[in-house]
């Protein structure tokens, strides 16, 4: 099979498009013929060595959409020929991927492969952040940082579906405003030219927002507490800035506010049973057409280097995909 292989830590240039053996599967796994996969920031961090020691060579990629090619003897709920999304153990930048049955889910009827490939990380993460970690309540206001990205545009829509009264987004540049507006943000703040703290407080009548989703950390996380309402919850789920955010505990207890952390990767690794629970609750939004997953651009698998460069440039909006279609139709 053709695959993208990382032989050592480094920039996008270290990735190689080459022939590899198909992954073998255990009795509890399925072999998936990949139709499309997505590019995630976690892929980039792993390639640079920011996620710990690497076992080389490895195939990057966290999620995919495709067709079940083969099932292990102990697989119960999946069968060959079924359209699925999955979180493979073997990486997903490849023509074939192996995944555990409990990390593989049928694609809802009427959902095409590209939409399905854009779904797993962004929809599952957004739902978990809002519904379970932040415990959003009807009528609350929400601030979504990095609002033009895959998770940002999905979280904006989900927040509204889960009852948010107002959703405010922040983006890094004017060029990204449209993506957040198209996703349904009521207001969008450009952080490079506006003081988001002041603007959020103005938009909320000085009360601040009830929920903040932060994947940037650094000064953005520290500043966010200055526009978080009493009893509000800020969830940090990344550090795209590369810098840790700092705050004083006195900023929390008197106001009954909370700072929470979440990692979907940690959840998949240590509490995998929760992934099935998330899928059961989140996928119906996609099946009913209530969520419009924004796809910024689709690259062929062979151009994974260019796709990674595009994501690293911070110029991308929505979800960036790699097409591995084999001519498979939706």
C-alpha positions in Angstrom: 0.0 0.0 0.0 1.0 3.6 -0.4 1.5 5.6 2.8 3.1 8.6 4.3 6.0 7.6 6.6 7.9 9.7 9.1 11.5 8.3 9.5 12.7 10.9 12.0 11.5 14.0 13.9 11.4 17.2 11.8 9.5 19.5 9.6 7.0 18.5 6.8 10.0 17.7 4.5 10.8 14.5 6.5 7.6 12.9 5.4 8.0 10.3 2.7 5.4 8.9 0.3 6.3 5.3 -0.2 5.2 1.6 -0.4 4.5 -0.1 2.9 3.0 -3.5 3.9 -0.7 -3.4 4.8 -1.1 -3.5 8.6 -2.1 -6.9 10.0 -5.0 -7.0 12.3 -5.7 -8.8 15.6 -8.8 -10.7 16.4 -10.5 -7.6 17.8 -9.5 -5.2 15.0 -10.8 -4.3 11.5 -8.8 -3.5 8.4 -10.1 -0.3 6.8 -9.6 0.7 3.2 -9.1 4.4 3.8 -11.0 6.9 1.6 -10.0 10.1 3.4 -8.2 11.2 6.5 -7.7 14.5 8.2 -4.7 16.6 9.2 -4.6 17.5 12.9 -2.3 19.7 15.0 -1.5 16.5 17.0 0.0 15.0 13.8 2.3 18.0 13.5 3.3 17.9 17.2 4.1 14.2 17.0 6.2 14.7 13.9 8.3 17.4 15.6 8.7 15.2 18.7 6.6 17.3 21.0 4.5 14.3 22.0 7.3 12.2 23.5 9.7 9.7 22.0 9.0 8.3 18.6 9.2 4.7 17.3 10.4 5.1 13.7 9.3 4.8 11.1 5.7 5.6 11.8 2.6 6.5 9.8 1.0 9.7 11.1 -2.7 10.4 11.4 -5.4 10.0 14.1 -8.7 9.4 12.3 -10.1 8.3 9.0 -13.1 7.4 7.0 -13.3 4.4 4.7 -14.6 0.9 4.1 -14.1 -2.2 6.2 -11.9 -4.6 4.2 -11.5 -7.4 6.8 -12.6 -8.2 10.3 -10.9 -10.1 13.1 -12.6 -13.3 14.3 -13.8 -11.7 17.5 -15.3 -8.6 15.9 -19.1 -8.6 16.6 -20.7 -5.4 15.3 -18.9 -4.6 12.1 -18.7 -6.4 8.8 -16.7 -6.2 5.5 -18.1 -3.6 3.1 -19.4 -1.3 5.9 -18.6 2.4 5.7 -16.9 3.6 8.9 -15.0 6.3 10.7 -12.2 5.2 13.0 -9.3 6.1 15.2 -6.7 3.7 13.9 -3.8 2.3 15.9 -1.6 2.1 12.8 -1.9 5.7 11.6 -4.2 7.0 8.9 -2.1 8.7 6.3 -2.2 5.5 4.3 -4.4 3.4 1.9 -5.2 0.9 4.7 -5.4 1.3 8.5 -6.1 -1.1 11.4 -8.4 -0.1 14.2 -10.0 -1.7 17.2 -13.7 -2.4 16.9 -14.4 -0.2 19.9 -12.7 2.7 18.1 -14.6 2.2 14.8 -18.1 3.6 14.1 -20.6 3.3 11.2 -20.9 6.4 9.1 -24.5 7.7 9.3 -26.6 7.3 6.2 -26.4 10.2 3.8 -23.0 11.4 5.1 -20.3 11.4 2.4 -16.8 10.2 3.0 -15.1 13.6 3.1 -17.6 14.9 5.6 -17.1 11.7 7.6 -13.3 12.1 7.5 -13.7 15.7 8.8 -15.8 14.5 11.7 -14.1 12.3 14.3 -11.7 14.6 16.1 -13.6 17.8 15.7 -17.1 16.6 16.4 -16.2 14.2 19.2 -13.9 16.7 20.9 -16.4 19.6 20.5 -19.2 17.6 22.0 -17.2 16.4 25.0 -15.8 19.9 25.7 -19.2 21.5 25.7 -21.6 18.9 27.0 -19.5 17.0 29.6 -16.5 19.1 30.6 -18.0 22.6 30.5 -21.5 21.4 31.2 -23.1 24.0 29.1 -26.6 25.1 30.1 -29.4 26.6 28.0 -29.2 30.4 27.7 -25.4 30.7 28.5 -22.9 32.6 26.5 -19.8 30.9 25.0 -16.4 32.2 23.8 -14.6 30.0 21.3 -10.9 30.9 20.7 -9.4 29.8 17.3 -12.9 29.9 16.0 -12.1 29.5 12.3 -10.5 26.0 12.7 -12.0 22.6 12.5 -12.9 22.4 16.2 -13.7 26.1 16.4 -16.3 26.0 13.6 -17.8 22.8 14.9 -18.0 24.0 18.5 -19.8 27.2 17.5 -22.5 25.2 15.9 -22.7 22.6 18.7 -22.9 25.4 21.3 -26.0 26.8 19.6 -27.5 23.3 19.3 -26.9 22.7 23.0 -28.7 25.8 24.0 -26.2 28.7 24.0 -27.8 32.1 23.7 -24.7 33.8 22.2 -21.5 32.5 20.8 -18.5 34.8 20.4 -15.4 33.7 18.4 -11.9 35.0 18.3 -9.5 34.5 15.3 -5.9 35.4 14.6 -6.5 37.5 11.5 -9.2 39.3 9.5 -8.9 36.6 6.8 -10.4 34.1 9.2 -13.5 36.1 10.2 -15.7 34.7 7.5 -15.2 31.1 8.5 -16.4 31.8 12.1 -19.3 33.9 10.9 -20.4 31.1 8.5 -20.3 28.7 11.3 -22.8 30.8 13.2 -20.8 33.0 15.5 -22.8 36.0 16.7 -19.6 38.1 17.0 -16.0 37.6 15.9 -13.0 39.3 17.4 -9.7 39.6 15.6 -7.1 39.2 18.3 -4.2 40.8 16.3 -6.1 44.1 16.1 -8.6 44.1 19.0 -8.4 43.6 22.7 -10.5 40.5 23.0 -10.9 40.9 26.8 -12.4 44.4 26.5 -14.5 43.4 23.5 -16.0 40.3 25.2 -16.9 42.3 28.3 -18.5 45.0 26.1 -20.6 42.4 24.2 -21.8 40.8 27.5 -22.6 44.0 29.3 -19.7 43.6 31.6 -20.8 40.2 32.8 -18.3 38.1 30.8 -19.1 34.7 29.2 -20.2 31.5 30.9 -18.0 29.1 28.9 -14.7 29.6 27.3 -13.0 27.0 25.0 -9.3 27.6 24.7 -6.8 25.6 22.6 -4.2 28.4 22.5 -3.0 28.8 26.1 -0.3 31.5 26.9 -1.6 35.0 27.1 -4.9 34.1 25.6 -5.7 31.7 28.5 -4.5 34.2 31.1 -6.6 37.0 29.5 -9.6 34.8 29.2 -10.1 34.8 33.0 -10.7 38.5 32.8 -13.8 38.0 30.7 -15.1 34.8 32.4 -18.4 35.3 34.3 -19.0 34.3 37.9 -19.6 30.5 38.0 -18.1 30.3 34.5 -16.0 27.5 33.2 -12.9 27.8 31.0 -11.7 24.6 29.3 -8.2 24.4 28.0 -7.6 21.6 25.5 -4.4 22.6 23.7 -1.4 25.0 23.7 -1.1 26.1 20.1 0.9 29.2 21.2 3.5 26.9 22.6 3.4 28.8 25.9 1.7 27.8 29.1 -1.0 30.1 30.5 -0.7 31.4 34.1 -3.3 32.6 36.6 -3.8 33.1 40.3 -6.0 30.8 42.4 -7.6 33.9 43.9 -9.1 34.6 40.5 -11.2 31.4 40.9 -12.6 30.7 44.4 -14.2 34.1 45.2 -16.0 34.1 41.9 -16.8 30.3 41.8 -15.2 30.0 38.4 -13.4 26.9 37.2 -10.5 26.1 34.9 -10.7 22.7 33.4 -8.4 20.6 31.2 -9.3 18.1 28.5 -7.4 15.9 26.0 -9.2 13.7 23.6 -6.0 11.7 23.1 -5.8 11.0 26.8 -9.4 10.0 26.8 -8.9 7.5 23.9 -5.9 6.0 25.6 -7.1 5.8 29.2 -10.9 5.8 29.1 -11.7 4.4 25.6 -15.2 3.4 26.7 -16.1 7.1 26.7 -15.4 7.4 23.0 -18.3 5.1 22.2 -20.5 7.2 24.5 -19.5 10.4 22.8 -20.1 8.8 19.3 -23.6 7.7 20.4 -24.6 11.2 21.4 -22.7 13.3 18.9 -23.1 11.5 15.6 -26.9 12.0 15.5 -26.2 15.8 15.0 -24.3 14.8 11.8 -26.9 12.3 10.6 -29.7 14.9 11.0 -27.8 17.5 9.1 -27.6 19.8 12.1 -23.9 20.2 11.8 -22.1 21.5 8.8 -18.5 20.4 9.1 -16.4 23.0 7.3 -13.7 21.6 5.0 -11.1 24.2 4.1 -9.1 22.2 1.5 -8.5 18.6 0.3 -5.1 17.4 -0.7 -4.2 14.1 -2.3 -2.4 11.7 0.0 0.9 12.2 -1.9 0.8 15.9 -1.0 0.6 15.3 2.7 3.8 17.5 3.1 2.0 20.5 1.4 -1.1 19.8 3.6 1.0 19.9 6.8 2.7 23.1 5.7 -0.6 24.7 5.0 -1.9 23.8 8.5 1.4 24.9 10.1 1.2 28.3 8.3 -1.9 29.2 10.4 -3.6 30.3 7.2 -6.0 27.4 7.0 -9.6 27.5 8.1 -12.0 24.6 8.7 -10.7 21.0 8.4 -7.9 20.0 6.1 -8.2 16.6 4.5 -6.1 14.1 2.6 -7.9 12.1 -0.1 -7.0 8.5 -0.5 -10.2 7.6 -2.4 -9.2 4.6 -4.6 -12.0 5.9 -6.8 -14.5 4.9 -4.1 -17.7 6.9 -4.4 -19.8 8.2 -1.5 
